[in-house]
Amino acid sequence: MELRRILARNVLRRRKALDLSQEELADLAGMDRTWLSQLETTKAAVSIDIIEKIARAFEVDPAELLRAEP
């Protein structure tokens, strides 16, 4: 599975599990909500810096966001 899809799926699942809106996560990560929406729908290419910001907002290791589930 391509990394962009894995990241999108993991961000969306974790955000919903924490009961956060896109707006709330975007605020926590210091990014724009529309950009986060594009990330979750695989329409945006993502930099390492963005992955790090989102991981910090979730308080997880960035590698967790790129880990494919079996």
N, C-alpha and C positions, 0 to 999 in steps of 0.2 A: 504494500500500500504506500502511496506516495506521502512524503512527510507533510506536505501542505494539508492533506485530508486528515492525517493523524492529528496534527496540531489543532485544526478546526474542530474536530470531534472532541478532543480532550478539553479544549477551552469551553466549548458549549456545555458538555456534560458537567464539568466542575462548576461552572457558573450557575447552572440550574440546581445542582446538588446543594450549593450554598445559598440558593434562593436570592441570587443577585440579578438585577436587571442589567441590560447592556450598559445603560447609563451609569449605574453604580460601579460596575467593573471598570468602565472607561475612566471614571473619576479616580478610582483607586490606583489605576495603572498610569494615570497622567496622559491619556490619549483621547482621541475623538470617538464618540459613540458610533458614528457612521463608518469609521475605519474599522472598528471592532466588528461591526456587522459584516463588513467585507471579508474580514479574516475568518469569521465563523462560517461563511458560505464559500470559502476557498477562492474568492475573487481578488484577494490581495496577496502580493508577495510579502513575506515577512522577514525582517532583519533579526539578527541575534539580539540587538538592543531591545526590540519589541518583545521578543520571547522573554528576555530577562525582566522587563517591566511587568509583564503579565504574571510571571512566576512569583515575583515579589508581592504583587497584589494578592495572589493566592497563598503566599507563604509556603511555597514548595520549591524544590530544586528544578531548574529549567529543564533538565533531562526528562522529568516526569511528563512534561507537556508534549514530548516527542516520542514517548514510548507507546508502541502499538500494543493493544490488548489482544490476547490470543482469541 
